[in-house]
């Protein structure tokens, strides 16, 4: 999934070990799965080369997407052909 993180939510994520985000539309912090039970246990946090994006690798309990899908990126628009060993081929 894709979500916004500010300094406070990142600190809470690091302290708790569970993904916490900041909702810009509601102007509040939210721990993923707090009401649904679909928690995200953080395995690692990486910073991109520009320092303006982070990647949380998580163990997802249940679905990540509000639609009930495991991931928010379930609607493929340009399928890549994959070989039987999982490598993307041209």
LOGUZA-77414 format. One line per field, with one value per residue: x, y, z of N, C-alpha, C, O in turn. Coordinates in steps of 0.05 Angstrom, whole numbers, plus 5000, padded with zeros to 4 digits. Layout:
n_xx: [X, ...]
n_yy: [Y, ...]
n_zz: [Z, ...]
ca_xx: [X, ...]
ca_yy: [Y, ...]
ca_zz: [Z, ...]
c_xx: [X, ...]
c_yy: [Y, ...]
c_zz: [Z, ...]
o_xx: [X, ...]
o_yy: [Y, ...]
o_zz: [Z, ...]
This chain:
n_xx: [5017, 5006, 5022, 5021, 5073, 5093, 5141, 5126, 5093, 5129, 5165, 5132, 5122, 5173, 5183, 5140, 5140, 5100, 5065, 5050, 5014, 5002, 4943, 4927, 4878, 4844, 4874, 4903, 4938, 4944, 4944, 4957, 4909, 4888, 4833, 4811, 4842, 4879, 4938, 5004, 5064, 5127, 5184, 5230, 5258, 5272, 5307, 5301, 5346, 5345, 5325, 5271, 5231, 5205, 5211, 5172, 5179, 5137, 5102, 5042, 4980, 4921, 4884, 4913, 4890, 4833, 4792, 4791, 4828, 4892, 4935, 4942, 4956, 4932, 4909, 4930, 4957, 4991, 5013, 5071, 5109, 5127, 5178, 5180, 5212, 5202, 5228, 5227, 5214, 5232]
n_yy: [4977, 5047, 5102, 5161, 5185, 5220, 5255, 5244, 5198, 5162, 5157, 5133, 5085, 5062, 5058, 5024, 4981, 4970, 4990, 5057, 5111, 5176, 5209, 5253, 5272, 5266, 5290, 5264, 5215, 5145, 5077, 5024, 4976, 4980, 4983, 4944, 4899, 4883, 4886, 4913, 4887, 4911, 4894, 4915, 4980, 5024, 5077, 5119, 5139, 5195, 5212, 5224, 5188, 5129, 5058, 5010, 4946, 4894, 4847, 4827, 4824, 4796, 4835, 4890, 4929, 4973, 4951, 4899, 4867, 4835, 4867, 4936, 4944, 4911, 4915, 4904, 4938, 4935, 4881, 4842, 4793, 4732, 4686, 4614, 4611, 4657, 4703, 4766, 4772, 4795]
n_zz: [5000, 4995, 5034, 5075, 5116, 5173, 5215, 5268, 5264, 5242, 5284, 5322, 5295, 5294, 5350, 5367, 5332, 5297, 5239, 5233, 5209, 5179, 5169, 5121, 5103, 5146, 5184, 5226, 5265, 5250, 5267, 5227, 5220, 5270, 5282, 5248, 5256, 5220, 5223, 5212, 5221, 5229, 5193, 5169, 5156, 5104, 5073, 5017, 4962, 4957, 5005, 5012, 5014, 5045, 5055, 5082, 5102, 5116, 5158, 5139, 5169, 5152, 5104, 5067, 5038, 5034, 5004, 5015, 4991, 4992, 4979, 4960, 4909, 4867, 4818, 4759, 4704, 4662, 4644, 4658, 4626, 4654, 4667, 4680, 4725, 4752, 4736, 4702, 4634, 4568]
ca_xx: [5000, 5020, 5011, 5037, 5086, 5107, 5162, 5114, 5083, 5153, 5175, 5114, 5127, 5199, 5179, 5121, 5144, 5077, 5063, 5033, 5014, 4988, 4922, 4925, 4850, 4832, 4893, 4908, 4954, 4929, 4959, 4944, 4897, 4879, 4804, 4805, 4858, 4898, 4962, 5029, 5088, 5149, 5208, 5252, 5252, 5294, 5305, 5310, 5371, 5340, 5316, 5244, 5211, 5214, 5198, 5168, 5174, 5120, 5086, 5014, 4958, 4897, 4887, 4924, 4872, 4805, 4774, 4793, 4850, 4916, 4951, 4927, 4966, 4922, 4898, 4952, 4949, 5011, 5025, 5097, 5111, 5146, 5186, 5172, 5227, 5195, 5243, 5213, 5227, 5225]
ca_yy: [5000, 5073, 5119, 5183, 5183, 5244, 5248, 5231, 5171, 5145, 5152, 5113, 5060, 5051, 5051, 5002, 4958, 4967, 5012, 5079, 5130, 5201, 5214, 5281, 5280, 5268, 5305, 5249, 5190, 5120, 5052, 5006, 4952, 4984, 4976, 4920, 4876, 4878, 4900, 4910, 4884, 4921, 4877, 4933, 5006, 5033, 5104, 5120, 5154, 5224, 5217, 5234, 5166, 5106, 5033, 4992, 4918, 4886, 4822, 4836, 4807, 4802, 4851, 4917, 4948, 4977, 4935, 4871, 4854, 4833, 4891, 4958, 4944, 4887, 4921, 4906, 4951, 4929, 4856, 4833, 4764, 4721, 4658, 4595, 4615, 4682, 4726, 4780, 4768, 4815]
ca_zz: [5000, 4996, 5055, 5084, 5143, 5182, 5235, 5292, 5257, 5238, 5310, 5334, 5281, 5304, 5378, 5372, 5315, 5280, 5221, 5240, 5187, 5183, 5149, 5114, 5100, 5173, 5201, 5250, 5263, 5251, 5266, 5208, 5232, 5298, 5285, 5232, 5263, 5198, 5231, 5197, 5238, 5214, 5192, 5164, 5145, 5087, 5063, 4989, 4958, 4960, 5032, 5013, 5015, 5060, 5049, 5105, 5096, 5139, 5158, 5138, 5181, 5137, 5080, 5070, 5023, 5044, 4988, 5025, 4977, 5008, 4972, 4945, 4881, 4856, 4791, 4740, 4679, 4641, 4654, 4650, 4622, 4673, 4660, 4700, 4749, 4764, 4724, 4681, 4608, 4548]
c_xx: [5018, 5007, 5031, 5048, 5099, 5127, 5150, 5105, 5107, 5164, 5158, 5117, 5152, 5196, 5162, 5127, 5121, 5073, 5042, 5036, 5000, 4968, 4920, 4896, 4836, 4849, 4898, 4926, 4936, 4948, 4944, 4934, 4886, 4850, 4798, 4820, 4879, 4924, 4985, 5052, 5112, 5173, 5232, 5241, 5276, 5287, 5315, 5334, 5368, 5332, 5288, 5223, 5223, 5199, 5196, 5163, 5160, 5110, 5057, 4995, 4933, 4903, 4899, 4904, 4844, 4785, 4773, 4815, 4875, 4934, 4934, 4935, 4958, 4910, 4920, 4942, 4968, 5025, 5052, 5097, 5133, 5152, 5177, 5188, 5222, 5209, 5226, 5228, 5217, 5209]
c_yy: [5025, 5090, 5140, 5178, 5209, 5235, 5234, 5203, 5152, 5138, 5131, 5086, 5046, 5042, 5026, 4977, 4952, 4992, 5032, 5101, 5156, 5206, 5244, 5290, 5283, 5283, 5291, 5224, 5166, 5096, 5033, 4981, 4956, 4977, 4950, 4895, 4869, 4893, 4895, 4910, 4891, 4902, 4895, 4959, 5015, 5061, 5104, 5139, 5184, 5232, 5228, 5213, 5143, 5081, 5017, 4964, 4906, 4858, 4831, 4816, 4815, 4818, 4879, 4937, 4949, 4961, 4906, 4855, 4854, 4858, 4911, 4958, 4918, 4890, 4925, 4918, 4946, 4903, 4850, 4803, 4754, 4692, 4640, 4598, 4642, 4707, 4739, 4778, 4790, 4803]
c_zz: [5000, 5016, 5063, 5112, 5149, 5204, 5260, 5286, 5253, 5265, 5325, 5321, 5292, 5333, 5383, 5356, 5297, 5264, 5230, 5219, 5196, 5161, 5145, 5111, 5127, 5193, 5227, 5244, 5263, 5249, 5248, 5223, 5260, 5302, 5270, 5241, 5242, 5202, 5212, 5216, 5221, 5216, 5187, 5153, 5130, 5077, 5034, 4986, 4962, 4989, 5034, 5012, 5031, 5051, 5075, 5094, 5121, 5136, 5160, 5150, 5166, 5112, 5087, 5058, 5035, 5028, 4997, 5011, 4996, 5004, 4958, 4916, 4867, 4828, 4771, 4714, 4656, 4650, 4642, 4646, 4641, 4664, 4683, 4726, 4762, 4753, 4703, 4655, 4589, 4526]
o_xx: [5042, 4982, 5055, 5033, 5113, 5129, 5162, 5110, 5106, 5172, 5169, 5116, 5152, 5205, 5168, 5119, 5121, 5078, 5019, 5058, 4989, 4975, 4913, 4889, 4819, 4841, 4897, 4927, 4914, 4965, 4921, 4950, 4877, 4842, 4780, 4811, 4894, 4931, 4986, 5060, 5117, 5182, 5253, 5219, 5299, 5264, 5335, 5342, 5388, 5331, 5280, 5199, 5247, 5176, 5216, 5145, 5170, 5111, 5050, 4995, 4924, 4924, 4895, 4902, 4834, 4762, 4756, 4820, 4877, 4947, 4914, 4921, 4975, 4902, 4929, 4922, 4962, 5046, 5057, 5085, 5154, 5135, 5168, 5180, 5236, 5202, 5212, 5252, 5196, 5201]
o_yy: [5023, 5094, 5137, 5168, 5221, 5212, 5215, 5185, 5128, 5115, 5113, 5065, 5022, 5020, 5010, 4955, 4932, 5014, 5025, 5108, 5158, 5206, 5259, 5313, 5300, 5290, 5303, 5215, 5167, 5095, 5027, 4968, 4936, 4966, 4935, 4873, 4850, 4911, 4875, 4931, 4878, 4895, 4891, 4961, 5015, 5068, 5092, 5152, 5198, 5255, 5240, 5219, 5139, 5083, 5011, 4960, 4909, 4846, 4843, 4793, 4837, 4815, 4889, 4960, 4930, 4958, 4891, 4833, 4872, 4867, 4905, 4970, 4903, 4871, 4948, 4909, 4951, 4905, 4854, 4788, 4766, 4678, 4650, 4588, 4650, 4729, 4726, 4782, 4802, 4817]
o_zz: [5004, 5016, 5058, 5129, 5133, 5211, 5270, 5303, 5260, 5270, 5338, 5335, 5297, 5340, 5400, 5364, 5282, 5274, 5235, 5211, 5218, 5137, 5163, 5117, 5130, 5215, 5249, 5222, 5274, 5231, 5253, 5237, 5272, 5322, 5279, 5235, 5245, 5187, 5197, 5226, 5201, 5238, 5200, 5142, 5140, 5072, 5028, 5006, 4969, 4996, 5054, 5009, 5032, 5041, 5087, 5078, 5143, 5114, 5181, 5141, 5167, 5100, 5108, 5068, 5045, 5037, 4988, 5018, 5013, 5023, 4945, 4900, 4857, 4815, 4767, 4703, 4633, 4662, 4618, 4663, 4643, 4654, 4704, 4747, 4781, 4761, 4688, 4654, 4593, 4507]
